[in-house]
Amino acid sequence: MKRLATSLAFFLVLSLIVGYLLSGPALMDWPVAGGLFAVAVLGEGFRYWLRQTRAKKRDSSGV
C-alpha cells in the first residue's frame, strides 16, 4: 500500500508540473494535469489488478 501511495504522489506532482509548464501565461492547465493523473491512476489500478489475478492463479494450483 505504501508503494501505491508513493507512486500516485509522484505522478500527481509530475502531472501538476506538466500542466503548469504547458499552460503558458495561464495559471494551470487543469484538463492536461487531470488527464495525466487519471492515466496514472488507471495504470496503477491495472497493475494492482494484474498482480491480484496472478496471485489467485498461483494459489489455485489444485494440488
Residue pairs with C-beta under 8 A, 6 or more apart in sequence:
4 44
4 48
7 40
7 44
8 40
8 41
8 44
11 36
11 37
11 40
11 41
11 44
12 37
12 40
14 36
14 40
15 32
15 33
15 34
15 36
15 37
15 40
16 28
16 33
18 32
18 33
18 36
19 28
19 29
19 30
19 32
19 33
19 34
19 36
20 28
20 29
20 33
22 29
22 32
23 29
23 32
